[in-house]
Structure formats: structure tokens, C-alpha cells
Amino acid sequence: MSTTAAADLEKPVWFITGCSTGFGRELAQYLLVRGYPTVVTARNPEQVKDLTAKGNALVLKLDVTRQEQVDAAVKATHDRFGRIDVLMNNAGLGYFGAVEESEENQVRWMFDVNVFGLGRMVTAVLPGMRERRSGTIINVSSIAGLRSFPALGYYNATKFAVEGLSEALWQEVEPLGIRVMVVEPSGFRTDWAGRSANESPMRIADYEATAGTKRDQLREFSGKQAGDPARAVKAIVEAVDSGNPPHHLLLGNSAYDLAMKKLDELRTEFAAGEAVARGADFPKE
């Protein structure tokens, strides 16, 4: 075995969902160029086949809503690399529309990808990580998982679910040596709004000033966001390689500012209602 090949085997094995475009593809390229063994997955593997020329890549077909494909992909990874050190749950969809305008079938599909698909992947990799008492799980949320926006009500709900699941997960697995990190980006130039976000065909006039305006803004600014995907994936890898990744990784000036504003709003409102909250218990004897 060459010195280079031996060095690559010592690097953590990354498994990334949703690599056809956006953060997933950017991260896969970043890792492969730097010698990390990387599992590159997509519903259509032809879209990522070119990445095999960039390094030690295993390209696999994966739709996270299909349990048999999840199981097959994890098995193929263990057959090739022997383990999964880092799971990056990146696959996700968006959906635009006021809550009243939203189509149930589209919302259910989004939940299946963004929440249940993520959960399928976590469940599939944990047995191996528990056996080795090591590993890192990265769940891609959004600043929309910390505060909601009009026209994104059900998308917000999927990301709030990712936040809640992840917080419980790290309490369960960190005693076993497994780390969990939630990534919360604001707007990045991944063409998310133009590519992977569906939109309700219904527009109710009463919501034009709120949800309607937000819909138009999301489409208009697609490709013009302040966030740089290359800088984002570098930050993600550096956080994992530090050996002590944070539970929350905010990415982007807007993400940081909006998160801090939400904390301030909650603190103010909670403090104002302290007497009511404390008065709801049985009196102390």
C-alpha cells in the first residue's frame, strides 16, 4: 500500500446524503480533494459520477425515503470502507406557501425527506458507531429551524423537528462517544430556492403582504445570497476535525443575527410571563 493510500485510510470516512447539488456536492468535492474517503449519494447517481475522478469516492444511489436503499447504501459503505465515521444528513426539500395555501401531499413528502429520511439514516448508522464508541452525526437544519418565516410554515416545521430530534439524540449518544452537530445556515448560494423548493399553486390575496411577499423575495434573491458554500463546508469539516464539534453551528451573518434576536425576544416574553408561569403549579406546602 502506498504512503498516500495509507494516509487516506486513517482519515474519517464521510457519508453524505443529497450530493447532486448545493452543500452536498460542495462538501463532497472539498473532502475528496483533501483525501477523505467519501460516500457520495444521490437519487440519480449519474449526477455525481464525475466526483469519482476527484478522490476516494464511493458513489451510491440513495433516496432517503426508501428504507431498502438506506440499508443497501450503509452496507455498501461498510463493505468498501469498513465503517462510517461521519454522517452528513444533507438531503432536504423546501416548500413555499402560506399555511392555509399548502398542499398536504407536498408537505407530507417534505416531512418524509427532511425528517423521517434523516431519522432513517441516523438509525442505520448508529449500530456501527455504538459498536466502535465513536462517530459524528451532522444534521442540516436552517436558521428557519430556530425562527419561523411567512410562506415557510411547513418547511419551518420540518427544521424545528430536526432541531428537537437532534437535541434528544445528542443526550442519548454522547455518553457512548458519538457527537451530534446541527448546522443552521442562513441564505447561501446553493440555488435552494430555485432548485429544490416546490411552491403552492394557490395564492390567497389576504396573504400577499406576508407569505406572498416572502415567496417573491426567496425566488428573486436565489443565487444572490450572502453565504458562500465553499466557506460553509470548510467550517463544517473544521468543526468535525476539531474533535469537539458544537451542538449548534450557525453559518452566515444573517443566521447569527437572527438567532440572537430570537433569543432576546424569547427572554423578554418569558420574563414578562414569569409570574403566570410560576403560578400554574400546586402551591408548595
N, C-alpha and C positions, 0 to 999 in steps of 0.2 A: 504494500500500500504506500502511495506517495505521501510525502510530508503534508502536502496541501489537503489531500483526501482525509488523512488522519485528523488534521486540524478541524476540517468541516464536521466530522463526526462528533467532535467534542462540543460543538455549538448546539444550542437548543433547537429542537425540531418544532417548527411552527405549522399550525393547521389553520388556514384562513377560509372562511365562507364568503361567498359573494365577490369573486375576484374579477368579474368580467369588465367592470369599470370602477371609477371612483376610488375611495380609500382602499378597497380590497386589492385592486390592481396596483395602485401606487405602493402599498405596503409589500406586496409580493415582489415587485421589482427591486425595492430597496433591500429586502432581505437576501434575495438571490445574488445580487451583485456583490454582497458582502459575505457570501459563503455560507449562509444559513440553510440547512435542509428545510425545504418549504413545500407544504402541500397546498396546491393552488386549485381551488374548486370553483365550479360554475355550473349553472343549469345546462349551458351549452359549452362543452369543453373546447370546441373549435375557437371560441373567442379568446381563449387564454393559452392556446397551444404554442404561440410564439414565445412564451415565457420560458419554455424548456431550454431555449438556447442561452439563457442568462445565468444558469447555475444549476444547483442540485434540486431540481423541481420534480414533484410528482403531481401530474395533472389528473384530476378526477371529476367525473360527473356528479353533481350534488344538487338536489333540490331539498332544502331542509324541511319541507312539508311532507316528504316521503321517508317513512321510517326505514324501509329496506335500503334506500340509498345512503342514509346516515350510517346504518350498520355496516354496509359494504365499504364505505369510504374510510371509516375508522379501522376496519380490518385490513384494508389495503395499505393503510399507513403503517400499521404495526408490522405487516409483512415486509414492507420496504425499509422502514427506519427503526423498527423495534419499539417505538414509543411516540407519545405526543407530549411535548414539554409545555407548549403554549397554544391554547385555543383562542383564536380571534373570531368572535361571533360578530361578523360584519354584515351579513346578508340582511337586507331590510327593504321595505317599501314605504312610500308616502301616499297620502291621500288628502286632497283639498276639498273642502266643503263645510258649510256650517253644520252643526249637529243635526238640525232638522232636515237639511238637504241631503244628508249622507245615505248611501245605498248599503243595505245590510250585507249583501253578498260581498261587496268590495271591502267592507270593514272586517268581516269575518276572515277573508283571505289575508288581509294585512295583519291581523292578530295571529294567524297561523304561521306566517313568516316571522314577524318581528318578535313574538313572544313564545309561542309554542315551538317554533322551529329552533329558536335559541335554546329553549329548555331541552329539546331532543338532543342537541349537540352536547350540552352540559352533562346530561345523563349518560351519554355514550362514552365520553372521555373520562369520567370520574373513576370508574373502576381501576383503570391503569394508573391514574395519578394517585389514588389512595394506596395502591399496592406499593408504589415507589416512594410514597410520602413526599411528593414534590410535584410542582406544576403551577402554571398560571392560567387563569381564565380571564379573558378580556371581553366584556360585553359592551357593544357600541350602543350608547343611548343618544342623548342630544340635550342641548340646553332646553329643548321642549320636553324633556323628562323631569325638569326641575320647575319650570313655569310654563303655563299654557298660553296659546295664542289663538285668536279667532281664525276660523277656517281650517284649523288643525286639531279640532277637538278629539277625534278618534285616534289620530296619529299621536297626539299628546298622551292619550290613554295607554297606547302600547308602550311608549317610552317610560311613563310613570310605572307601568308594570315591570319593565326591565329593571328600573331602579329598586323597586320593592323586592323583587326576586333576588337581585344581586346582594342586597344588604343582608337578607336572610342567609344566602349562600355563603358569604364570607364568614358569618358567625358559625356556620356548620363545618366548613372545611379548613379554615385557618389553623385550628388545633391539630389538623392532620398534615400540616406543612404545605398546604395549597393556598395560593394567593388569588384574590379576585379583584379586578380593577374595572371600574365603569368609566368609559370615555364619553365626555359630554361636549361635543363641538357646537359652535355656532355656525354661521354661514361659511362654507368652503366651496371652492370652485371645482366641484365634482359633478356638476350638471345633474344633481339630485332632483331639482325641481323640474328640469326639462326632460329627464330620462326615466326615473324610477317612481315618479309620483303620479298617480292617477287623479282624476278630478270628477266631482259630481257633475252630471249634465244639467242639474237643476240649479237655478239661481233665483232665490226669493228676494223680491225687492226690499223688504224690510231689513235684510242683512247686507245690503250693498255697501253701506258705510262702514261695516265692520269686517265680516268674513269676505265680502266681495272685494273690498279694497285690498285686504291681505292676500287673497288669491292672485290678484293682478300684480302686486308687488313681488311675490315669490317668482312668478314667471318672468317678470321684467328684469329682475336682478340676477337671474340664473346665469352663471358664468362671469359675474361681476363682483362676487362676494369678496370680502377682505381676506378670508382664510386661504392659506397656501397649503395644499395637500402634502407637498413634499416635506414641509416643516412639521406638519402634524404627525406624519408617520415616523419621522426621526424622533420626535418627542415620545411617542408610544414605545418604540424599541428601547430607547434610553431608559425609560421608566422601568420596563421589564428587566433589562440587563443590570439595573442598579441592585437587584435582589430584594428590594423593598418597595414595590410599586404602591402608589397611593390608592385608597379606595375610590377616590374621585379624581379624574384627570380632565379638568376644564381646558378646552382648546379654543383660542380666539379671544380677542379683546371684548367682543360683544358677549361671549359666553361668561367671561369673568364678571363683567359689569352687571349683566342681568341676574346672575346668580347672587351676587352680593346685594343687589336691590331687593330681590325676593326675600333674602334673609332679614333684611331691615324691615320689610313690610310685615313679615310674619311676627317678628319680635314686637313690633308696635301693636299689632292687632291682638296678639296673645296677652301682652301686658295689660291692655285695656280691658280684657275679659277675665283677668285673673280671679277677681272676687267671685264671679259667676262659676268659673271652673272649680274653684276650691269649695264652693258652697253646695256642690252637687253630691258630695259624699255623705254617708251617715255621720252624724255628729260623733266626735271622739268622746268616749266615756271617761 
